[in-house]
Amino acid sequence: MPSIRDLVTAIRRREGIDAAIVLGRDGLLIDHLATAGVDAEQVAAHVPSILQFADDLGAAASQGELLTAVHEHVSGTVVMASMSAEALLLILVRPSADLGALLFDLRRHRTNIAALA
């Protein structure tokens, strides 16, 4: 059976991916692979508050808990995907990457990814 390390490695190998980070909902790192210059701990530390607001928004809009969030920034995109009640997958994506294919794969393999957490 694949491991979290296998998942992080496979995502990081994709063209245009700067980081693949698995973290707890408390913001603590579980595993990660990132290009030089990416501070995975710093990035992960910001996730719990974003997640809380996203879940609050989902509740207010009667949409439920967050499954996937896409934040487009000037220099790239941040994708957050819920793996389980305890873990999240965060991916830093360069503008040149095929974001559509990444999102499709995350959705298609959500159950398999959740089994890793």
N, C-alpha and C positions, 0 to 999 in steps of 0.2 A: 504494500500500500504506500502511496506517495506521502511524503512528510511536508510540514510547513516549509522546510528548507528547499525542498523540491519545487514548491509553488513559487517561492520568492525567486529562486534561480530561473525558473522558466519565464516568469514575467520580466525579470530584469534583462533577459536575453533578447527580448523583443526590440525591434528597431525603434528608437526614439524614447525609450524609457530611462529616466535618470535615477529612479529609486522605486523599490518595492519594499514596503514596510508592513509587517504584521505587528499589531499592538493591542494591548488590552484596552478596554473602555475607560480605564483609569489613566491612559496616556503612556503607560510604560511599555517599552519595546519588548517584543517576543522574539522577533528575528527580522533581519533586514539586509539588503544589498543596495548600495548606492554609489553613485559616482563621487569622485573627490569633490569636496566643497559642499556636499549635502550633509547637514547635521541632523541625522535621523532622530536623535533624542529631542532636539529643539522642535522639529516638525511635529513629532508625536505628542509633545506636551500641549500643543494647541488644540488637538482633536476633541478632547472631552467636552469643552465648552461649545464648540461648533456642533457636535453631535446632540448635545442637550437642546440647543435652540432648534435644530432641525427636527428633532422628535416632537418638541413643543409645537412647531409649525404644523407638522403632520397631524398631530392631535387636534389642533384648532381647525384644520381644514378637513377633518374626518378622513385622513389618508393613512393613518397608522404610523408605525415606526419607519425610520429611514432604512432603505435597502441600499441605495446607491446615490451618491451626490457627486456632481461634476462642477468644479469651480474653475472657471477660465480666468487666467491672470495675464498680464502683459507678456510675460516670458514663457508661459506654459500653462498646463492644466493640472489640477489636483483632483484625483478620483478617490473617493472614499466608498468602500463597499463593506457592508456588514457581513461577517463570516458566521458569527454565532452571537449568542447573548453575551459572550465574554470577549470576543475578539473582532477586530476590524482589519481590513486590508486597505492600505493607502498607497497610491501610485502617483509618482511625479512624471508627467508626460510632456515632452517637448512638442512645440507646435508642428513639427514635421511628422510626428507619429500618426498612425492610422487609429485615431480615437474611436471611430465607429466600430472597427473590428475588435478592439479591446473591450468596449462596452458590451458588444454582442457576446464575446466569449465569457465575460464575467457573468452575464445573465444566464447563458446556456449552461455553464458549469457551476452555478451557484450551489446546488446541492452537494456536488463533489467537493467544492471548496469548503463548505460548512462542515463536512465530515472531518476535515483536517484539524479544525479548531477544538 
